[in-house]
Amino acid sequence: MVKKITKTDQEWRAQLTEEQYQVTRKKATERPFSGEYEQSWQPGTYHCVACGQELFASDSKFDAGCGWPSFSQPLSAEAVQSNLDVSHGMHRTEVVCAACESHLGHVFPDGPQPTGLRYCINSVALKLERK
């Protein structure tokens, strides 16, 4: 079970850059093809930039051509949570960090096998710990 992390808005603002804050706490999206990890193929583990929770392994990363880092699965079933997102007139599945509930991106059912999933994640919400 993941330990929950709760901070005040002021604490999040003090810890995160403005872009990190807007994406992780306010559910913004970075511009496509602009993120640090969109075309990065370094081996390692991707962590939540806000709380350090391990989220994705580099070996599940693939090039979906969508403009954001894409993963076929989280590191563990407990690493992320999903929520219904009906913003912008769409029905999508939002992905958040299970520990701090930071917005990470969305998951779509058009990924590679064996999962068939594409976790489309904002680079600014991630921090890569290289192997």
N, C-alpha and C positions, 0 to 999 in steps of 0.2 A: 504494500500500500504506500502511496506517495504522500509525503508530509506536505500539508498545505502551507503556503507562504502568503501572508497578508501584510500589505503595507498601505500607508495613506497615499493619497494622490501626491502630496508634497514630497514624500519619501521616494516615490517612483520618479518624479520630475528631477530630483536631486541626483539620482543614480544614473538615469538614462540620458542619451543625447535627445535632442528635440525630435529627430526622425524616429529613433527607437521608441520614444514615448508615444508619438502619434500612431505608429503601427501597432505596438504591443498593447497599449492601454486604451487607445481610441479607435482601433480597428481600421486604420488607414492602410493603404497599399503603396508600396514603393513602385516607381515607374518600371515597366518591363525592360529587361535586358540591361538594367543599371546596377544590379546588386553584385556585391563582392563575390558571392558564391555561385552565381548563375552558371558560369563556365569554369568553375574551380573543380579540379578532380584529385585534390590531395587526399590521401588516406587519413582517416581519423573518425572522430565522433563529434556530431553537431549537438551543441547544448543550447538551451534557452538563454538568450542574452540578458534577460531580466533576473533569473534566479539560478542559473547554472544546471538545471535539470537536464540529464541526458535525453535526447530526443530521437536522433536518427544516426545510423551508421553510414559511412561513406560508401560502403558496398551496396547499399540499397538506392543510391543516387543514380539517376539516368537523365539523358538529354531529351526532354519532351518537346523542346523547341517553343515553349510557351513564354519564355522570358523570365522565369523564376526558377530557383532550384527545385527539382522534383525528385521525390523519393517514392519507392514502391511500398514501403511500410515503415512504421516507427520502430525504434530500437526494441520496445516492448509494448504490450497492450496497455500497460499502465502509464506510459510516458505522455500520451496525449489524450484529450477528450474531444468529442465532437458535439456540435450544437447546430440546430437548424438556423440558417441565415436567410431571411427573406428581404434583405435590404436591396436597394437599387432595382426593384421589380423582378428579382430572380429568386429561385429556390435553390440554395446551395448548402453544403455542409461545411461549416466553419471548423477549423482545427485550433485548439488552444492547448497551452502547456497545462498538464494535469496538476502541477505543483502551484503555479502562481496565476493561472488562468490568463496568461498573456496571449493575445491574438497572434497566431503564427501564419495562417493562410487558410486554404480550403482543400478538401479532398474530393476527387472526381473519379468516376468509375471507368476511366479510359486509359489506365496504366498497363504496364506489361504483366505477363503471367509470372509467377503463379498467383499473385494477389489481384491483378486486374485494376489496381488502384494507383492514382497519381496524387500524391500529397504535394501540392503546389504551395511552397513556403517562401515568405519574404526573407531575403538574405539578412536584412537589418534585424530580424528577430532571432538570428542564429549567431553562435560563436563556435568556430571549428577548433577542436583540440586535436592537433595533428599527431599522428603516430610516429 
